[in-house]
């Protein structure tokens, strides 16, 4: 029996390893197919100008929440622009950083957690490796694309918060995460508040080296000083509907089960993508079947969560820190949040999904394969058409013709024309 269990576990481990390898490849291929709309062009221009002049602006891009971001993400891209002289070279840096992040998570999980507690963590990183939205957000010149690598540093520091170096890293990386994007503030604050509450309840609050956490936060927060001085009077985009509709949790569910690709495709998701892939010009409807399967798994998971809560372990601690800590804070704030705000949680939404079916490895594998097929089909679709396309009247009634979050034309399909007008190399 022991030999059989070990064989099954090793088989799962190799399967997850294969998912991470495939996810790394999908992050790296076809860099010219990255989104190339106003935000990406803004980041490239300002990073290039800052690299050329040496004058780093105190603030970055305006966030979707109506408050301008601190300048850290722009500074990072400006440093990259010193050696990367075109958009493709710059996005290679983003791709490489995100690939390093998923491997760092995998290594951390294998080294820190015991085998019996490791399954939801490993399958969570497997899901996150091949799920579509994290892959898309690993291939852009955008502040949000830097969140997973810095999120790993926060996780690593928090995991070792009883040691001086870990506590300092937790505070330092949390301060940096807040400066990359507004969602980093909500995640960092939620993790801190949940840690204070849970550690006090379990009697281990004093074990954390809190002075080191504070020191790390002070050192990491130095970059906020110029932002505070230059902060213009913006008006946050808030809505009471965000509170009563619990939008954060709907987005959490969509992300966890890999059914959030409509965010990138908008109109063309309903008018063409669900028919993909095409064989000899005929639709297979495999994407419709994959989405129905993933949706069914997600709906059943809601029933199972009520019936059988997660075991009280590290996975439950961090998932609740994200779902309750960050979720309650950002919900009560009323800030209007799009799907990409939740990428700061990578890979905790996927860890939650994997924990629900932790006793059913074959179903976990089927979910991962379905997410992989959706992502691979999406990448091929974008590569074939040069962006998101509107290819037919299928499900027209569900489409949003005026949507502004569509993937748009790729850099490859407009890059030479854009560069001629902008003067880039």
C-alpha positions as CSV (number, residue, x, y, z in Angstrom):
1,X,0.0,0.0,0.0
2,X,2.8,2.4,0.9
3,X,4.6,1.7,-2.4
4,X,1.3,2.3,-4.3
5,X,0.7,5.6,-2.6
6,X,4.2,6.7,-3.3
7,X,3.9,5.8,-6.9
8,X,0.6,7.7,-7.2
9,X,2.1,10.7,-5.5
10,X,5.2,10.7,-7.8
11,X,2.9,10.4,-10.8
12,X,1.0,13.5,-9.6
13,X,4.2,15.4,-9.0
14,X,5.5,14.7,-12.5
15,X,2.1,15.7,-14.0
16,X,2.2,19.0,-12.1
17,X,5.9,19.5,-13.2
18,X,4.7,19.0,-16.8
19,X,2.0,21.6,-16.3
20,X,4.6,24.1,-15.0
21,X,6.9,23.3,-18.0
22,X,4.0,23.8,-20.5
23,X,3.0,27.0,-18.7
24,X,6.5,28.3,-18.9
25,X,6.5,27.7,-22.6
26,X,3.2,29.4,-23.1
27,X,4.5,32.4,-21.3
28,X,7.6,32.6,-23.5
29,X,6.3,31.8,-27.1
30,X,5.3,34.5,-29.6
31,X,6.2,37.6,-27.7
32,X,5.1,39.7,-30.6
33,X,1.5,38.7,-29.9
34,X,1.4,40.7,-26.7
35,X,-1.4,43.3,-26.3
36,X,-0.5,46.7,-27.6
37,X,-3.0,49.3,-26.6
38,X,-2.8,52.6,-24.9
39,X,-1.5,51.3,-21.5
40,X,1.3,49.2,-23.0
41,X,2.4,52.0,-25.3
42,X,2.3,54.5,-22.4
43,X,4.6,52.2,-20.3
44,X,7.0,51.7,-23.2
45,X,7.3,55.4,-24.0
46,X,7.7,56.6,-20.5
47,X,10.2,53.9,-19.6
48,X,12.2,54.6,-22.6
49,X,12.2,58.4,-21.9
50,X,13.2,57.8,-18.3
51,X,16.0,55.5,-19.3
52,X,17.3,58.1,-21.8
53,X,17.1,61.1,-19.5
54,X,17.8,59.5,-16.2
55,X,14.8,61.4,-14.7
56,X,12.5,58.9,-13.0
57,X,8.9,60.3,-12.6
58,X,7.5,60.3,-9.0
59,X,4.3,58.7,-10.2
60,X,3.3,56.0,-12.6
61,X,0.2,55.2,-14.6
62,X,-3.3,56.0,-13.5
63,X,-4.9,52.9,-12.0
64,X,-8.4,51.7,-13.0
65,X,-9.5,52.7,-9.5
66,X,-9.0,56.4,-10.3
67,X,-5.8,56.9,-8.2
68,X,-2.4,57.3,-9.8
69,X,0.0,54.5,-9.0
70,X,3.4,55.2,-7.4
71,X,6.4,55.2,-9.8
72,X,8.0,51.8,-8.9
73,X,6.6,49.8,-11.8
74,X,7.7,52.5,-14.2
75,X,11.1,52.7,-12.6
76,X,11.6,48.9,-13.1
77,X,10.6,49.2,-16.7
78,X,12.9,52.2,-17.1
79,X,15.9,50.1,-15.8
80,X,15.0,47.4,-18.2
81,X,14.8,49.9,-21.1
82,X,18.5,50.7,-20.5
83,X,19.4,47.3,-22.0
84,X,16.2,46.4,-23.9
85,X,15.8,48.9,-26.7
86,X,12.5,47.7,-28.2
87,X,9.1,46.4,-26.9
88,X,9.9,42.8,-27.7
89,X,13.1,42.8,-25.6
90,X,11.2,44.5,-22.8
91,X,8.4,42.0,-22.7
92,X,11.0,39.2,-22.7
93,X,12.0,40.5,-19.3
94,X,8.4,40.3,-18.1
95,X,8.0,36.8,-19.4
96,X,11.2,35.6,-17.8
97,X,10.3,37.2,-14.5
98,X,6.9,35.5,-14.4
99,X,8.4,32.1,-15.4
100,X,10.9,32.4,-12.6
101,X,8.0,33.2,-10.2
102,X,6.1,30.0,-10.9
103,X,9.2,27.9,-10.6
104,X,10.1,29.7,-7.3
105,X,6.6,28.9,-6.0
106,X,6.9,25.3,-7.0
107,X,10.3,24.9,-5.3
108,X,9.1,26.7,-2.2
109,X,6.1,24.4,-1.9
110,X,8.2,21.3,-2.3
111,X,10.8,22.3,0.2
112,X,8.6,23.8,2.9
113,X,5.5,21.6,3.1
114,X,5.2,17.9,4.0
115,X,4.0,15.6,1.3
116,X,0.6,15.0,2.9
117,X,0.0,18.8,3.0
118,X,1.6,19.5,-0.4
119,X,-1.1,18.4,-2.8
120,X,-3.3,21.6,-2.9
121,X,-0.2,23.8,-3.2
122,X,1.3,21.8,-6.1
123,X,-2.0,21.5,-8.0
124,X,-2.7,25.2,-7.4
125,X,0.6,26.2,-9.0
126,X,-0.2,23.7,-11.8
127,X,-3.6,25.3,-12.4
128,X,-2.0,28.8,-12.3
129,X,0.7,27.8,-14.7
130,X,-1.7,26.9,-17.5
131,X,-4.8,29.0,-16.7
132,X,-5.4,31.7,-19.3
133,X,-5.5,35.0,-17.4
134,X,-2.2,34.5,-15.6
135,X,-0.6,33.6,-18.9
136,X,-1.9,36.7,-20.6
137,X,-0.7,38.9,-17.7
138,X,2.7,37.4,-18.0
139,X,3.1,38.8,-21.5
140,X,2.5,42.5,-21.3
141,X,4.3,45.8,-20.5
142,X,2.0,46.5,-17.6
143,X,2.5,47.2,-13.9
144,X,0.1,44.3,-13.0
145,X,2.5,41.8,-14.8
146,X,5.1,42.4,-12.1
147,X,2.8,41.4,-9.2
148,X,3.3,37.6,-9.1
149,X,7.1,37.8,-8.7
150,X,6.9,40.4,-5.9
151,X,3.9,38.4,-4.4
152,X,6.2,35.4,-4.1
153,X,8.7,37.5,-2.0
154,X,5.8,38.5,0.3
155,X,4.8,34.8,0.6
156,X,8.4,33.7,1.3
157,X,8.9,36.3,3.9
158,X,5.6,35.7,5.6
159,X,6.2,32.0,5.7
160,X,9.5,32.6,7.6
161,X,8.3,35.5,9.7
162,X,9.6,34.0,12.9
163,X,13.1,34.6,11.5
164,X,14.6,38.1,11.3
165,X,15.4,37.8,7.6
166,X,11.9,36.5,6.8
167,X,10.1,39.2,8.8
168,X,12.2,41.9,7.1
169,X,11.5,40.4,3.7
170,X,7.8,40.3,4.4
171,X,7.7,44.0,5.4
172,X,10.0,45.1,2.6
173,X,8.3,43.1,-0.2
174,X,4.9,44.2,1.0
175,X,5.9,47.8,0.8
176,X,7.1,47.2,-2.8
177,X,4.0,45.4,-3.7
178,X,1.9,48.4,-2.6
179,X,3.9,50.6,-4.9
180,X,3.5,48.4,-8.0
181,X,-0.3,48.5,-8.1
182,X,-3.2,49.5,-6.0
183,X,-4.3,45.9,-5.6
184,X,-1.0,45.2,-3.8
185,X,-2.1,47.5,-1.0
186,X,-5.3,45.6,-0.4
187,X,-3.5,42.2,-0.5
188,X,-0.7,43.4,1.9
189,X,-3.2,45.0,4.3
190,X,-5.4,41.9,4.2
191,X,-2.5,39.5,4.9
192,X,-1.3,41.7,7.8
193,X,-4.7,42.0,9.4
194,X,-5.5,38.3,9.0
195,X,-2.1,37.4,10.5
196,X,-2.7,39.6,13.5
197,X,-6.1,38.1,14.1
198,X,-5.2,34.4,13.6
199,X,-1.8,34.5,15.3
200,X,-3.3,36.2,18.3
201,X,-6.1,33.6,18.4
202,X,-3.7,30.7,18.3
203,X,-1.2,32.3,20.7
204,X,1.7,32.6,18.4
205,X,1.5,36.4,17.7
206,X,4.7,37.1,19.6
207,X,6.7,34.6,17.6
208,X,6.8,37.0,14.6
209,X,9.8,39.4,14.6
210,X,7.6,42.4,14.3
211,X,10.4,45.0,14.6
212,X,12.0,43.4,11.5
213,X,8.7,43.6,9.7
214,X,8.4,47.3,10.5
215,X,12.0,47.9,9.5
216,X,11.5,46.2,6.2
217,X,8.3,48.2,5.6
218,X,10.1,51.4,6.3
219,X,13.0,50.6,4.0
220,X,10.7,49.4,1.2
221,X,8.4,52.3,1.6
222,X,11.0,55.0,0.8
223,X,9.8,55.1,-2.8
224,X,6.4,56.3,-1.6
225,X,7.8,59.6,-0.4
226,X,8.1,61.2,-3.9
227,X,4.6,59.8,-4.8
228,X,3.1,61.4,-1.7
229,X,4.6,64.8,-2.6
230,X,3.5,64.6,-6.2
231,X,0.1,62.9,-5.6
232,X,-2.4,64.8,-7.6
233,X,-6.0,65.2,-6.4
234,X,-7.6,62.2,-8.1
235,X,-11.1,60.9,-7.5
236,X,-11.3,57.2,-6.7
237,X,-13.7,55.2,-8.9
238,X,-16.1,53.7,-6.4
239,X,-19.5,52.2,-6.7
240,X,-22.0,50.9,-4.1
241,X,-22.8,48.1,-6.5
242,X,-19.3,46.7,-6.0
243,X,-20.3,46.0,-2.3
244,X,-23.7,44.5,-2.8
245,X,-22.8,42.4,-5.8
246,X,-19.7,40.9,-4.1
247,X,-17.9,41.4,-7.4
248,X,-14.5,40.3,-5.8
249,X,-15.8,36.9,-5.1
250,X,-17.4,36.4,-8.6
251,X,-14.0,37.3,-10.1
252,X,-12.3,34.9,-7.6
253,X,-14.5,32.0,-8.8
254,X,-13.9,32.9,-12.5
255,X,-10.2,33.1,-12.0
256,X,-10.0,29.9,-9.9
257,X,-11.7,27.8,-12.5
258,X,-10.1,29.4,-15.6
259,X,-13.4,30.8,-17.1
260,X,-12.3,34.4,-17.2
261,X,-11.0,34.7,-20.8
262,X,-14.0,36.8,-21.8
263,X,-12.2,39.7,-20.0
264,X,-9.6,39.6,-22.8
265,X,-11.8,38.7,-25.7
266,X,-15.0,40.6,-25.0
267,X,-17.2,40.4,-28.1
268,X,-15.1,37.8,-30.0
269,X,-15.4,35.3,-27.1
270,X,-19.1,34.8,-28.0
271,X,-18.9,35.4,-31.7
272,X,-16.1,33.0,-32.5
273,X,-13.9,31.6,-29.7
274,X,-16.4,29.1,-28.3
275,X,-16.4,27.3,-31.7
276,X,-12.7,26.8,-31.6
277,X,-10.6,25.0,-32.5
278,X,-11.4,24.7,-36.2
279,X,-10.5,21.4,-38.0
280,X,-10.5,21.8,-41.8
281,X,-12.5,24.9,-41.3
282,X,-15.2,23.2,-39.3
283,X,-15.9,24.2,-35.6
284,X,-15.3,21.5,-33.0
285,X,-17.0,23.5,-30.2
286,X,-14.3,22.1,-27.8
287,X,-14.0,25.5,-26.1
288,X,-17.7,25.5,-25.3
289,X,-17.4,22.0,-23.9
290,X,-14.3,23.0,-21.8
291,X,-16.1,26.0,-20.4
292,X,-19.2,24.0,-19.5
293,X,-17.0,21.4,-17.8
294,X,-15.0,24.0,-15.8
295,X,-18.2,25.9,-14.9
296,X,-19.8,22.6,-13.6
297,X,-16.7,21.9,-11.5
298,X,-16.9,25.4,-10.0
299,X,-20.6,25.1,-9.2
300,X,-20.1,21.8,-7.5
301,X,-17.1,23.2,-5.6
302,X,-19.4,25.8,-4.0
303,X,-21.6,23.0,-2.7
304,X,-18.6,21.0,-1.4
305,X,-17.2,24.1,0.4
306,X,-20.4,24.4,2.4
307,X,-20.5,20.7,3.1
308,X,-16.9,20.1,3.8
309,X,-14.6,23.1,4.7
310,X,-10.9,23.1,4.1
311,X,-8.7,21.4,6.7
312,X,-7.1,23.8,9.1
313,X,-3.6,24.0,7.6
314,X,-1.3,26.5,5.9
315,X,-3.3,26.4,2.7
316,X,-6.5,27.3,4.6
317,X,-4.6,30.2,6.4
318,X,-3.3,31.8,3.2
319,X,-6.5,31.2,1.2
320,X,-8.6,32.9,3.9
321,X,-6.0,35.7,4.2
322,X,-6.7,36.4,0.5
323,X,-10.4,35.7,0.3
324,X,-11.4,37.3,3.7
325,X,-8.5,39.7,4.3
326,X,-8.2,41.3,0.9
327,X,-11.7,40.4,-0.2
328,X,-13.5,42.1,2.6
329,X,-11.2,45.2,2.5
330,X,-11.5,45.8,-1.3
331,X,-15.3,45.0,-1.2
332,X,-16.0,47.5,1.6
333,X,-13.9,50.1,-0.1
334,X,-16.3,50.1,-3.1
335,X,-13.4,50.4,-5.5
336,X,-14.4,49.3,-9.0
337,X,-12.2,46.2,-9.7
338,X,-11.6,44.6,-13.0
339,X,-10.4,41.0,-13.4
340,X,-6.7,41.7,-13.4
341,X,-6.7,43.1,-9.9
342,X,-6.9,39.5,-8.6
343,X,-3.6,38.5,-10.2
344,X,-1.8,39.8,-7.0
345,X,-3.3,36.7,-5.3
346,X,-1.4,34.3,-7.6
347,X,-1.7,31.4,-7.0
348,X,-4.0,31.3,-4.0
349,X,-7.3,31.2,-5.9
350,X,-6.0,28.1,-7.7
351,X,-4.8,26.6,-4.4
352,X,-8.3,27.0,-3.1
353,X,-9.8,25.3,-6.1
354,X,-7.3,22.4,-5.9
355,X,-8.0,22.0,-2.1
356,X,-11.6,21.3,-2.8
357,X,-10.9,18.3,-5.0
358,X,-7.6,17.3,-3.2
359,X,-8.8,13.7,-2.8
360,X,-9.6,13.3,-6.5
361,X,-6.3,13.6,-8.5
362,X,-7.9,12.4,-11.8
363,X,-10.5,15.2,-11.6
364,X,-7.7,17.7,-10.8
365,X,-5.8,16.5,-13.9
366,X,-9.0,16.9,-16.0
367,X,-9.5,20.4,-14.7
368,X,-5.9,21.3,-15.5
369,X,-6.1,19.8,-19.0
370,X,-9.3,21.8,-19.7
371,X,-7.6,25.0,-18.6
372,X,-4.6,24.2,-20.6
373,X,-6.7,23.6,-23.8
374,X,-8.4,26.9,-23.3
375,X,-5.1,28.8,-22.9
376,X,-3.4,27.0,-25.9
377,X,-6.4,27.6,-28.1
378,X,-6.5,31.3,-27.1
379,X,-2.8,31.8,-27.9
380,X,-3.2,30.1,-31.3
381,X,-6.3,32.2,-32.0
382,X,-4.5,35.4,-31.1
383,X,-1.5,34.4,-33.2
384,X,-3.6,33.3,-36.2
385,X,-5.8,36.5,-36.3
386,X,-3.3,39.0,-35.0
387,X,-5.5,39.7,-32.0
388,X,-9.1,39.1,-30.8
389,X,-11.5,38.9,-33.7
390,X,-15.2,39.0,-34.2
391,X,-15.7,36.0,-36.4
392,X,-19.3,35.1,-36.7
393,X,-22.8,35.7,-35.2
394,X,-22.6,32.9,-32.7
395,X,-24.1,33.8,-29.3
396,X,-24.4,37.4,-30.5
397,X,-27.0,38.2,-27.8
398,X,-24.4,37.7,-25.1
399,X,-21.8,39.9,-26.7
400,X,-20.8,43.4,-25.6
401,X,-20.1,45.3,-28.8
402,X,-19.0,48.4,-26.9
403,X,-16.6,46.6,-24.6
404,X,-13.3,48.4,-24.1
405,X,-11.3,45.5,-22.5
406,X,-10.9,43.5,-25.7
407,X,-7.4,42.1,-26.5
408,X,-7.2,44.3,-29.6
409,X,-4.5,44.0,-32.3
410,X,-1.2,42.5,-31.3
411,X,2.1,44.3,-31.3
412,X,3.2,42.1,-34.2
413,X,0.3,43.2,-36.3
414,X,0.7,46.9,-35.7
415,X,4.3,47.2,-34.4
416,X,6.1,48.3,-37.5
417,X,3.5,50.9,-38.3
418,X,3.4,52.1,-34.7
419,X,7.2,52.3,-34.5
420,X,7.4,54.3,-37.7
421,X,5.1,56.9,-36.2
422,X,6.7,56.8,-32.7
423,X,10.3,56.6,-33.8
424,X,11.2,53.5,-31.8
425,X,14.0,51.2,-33.1
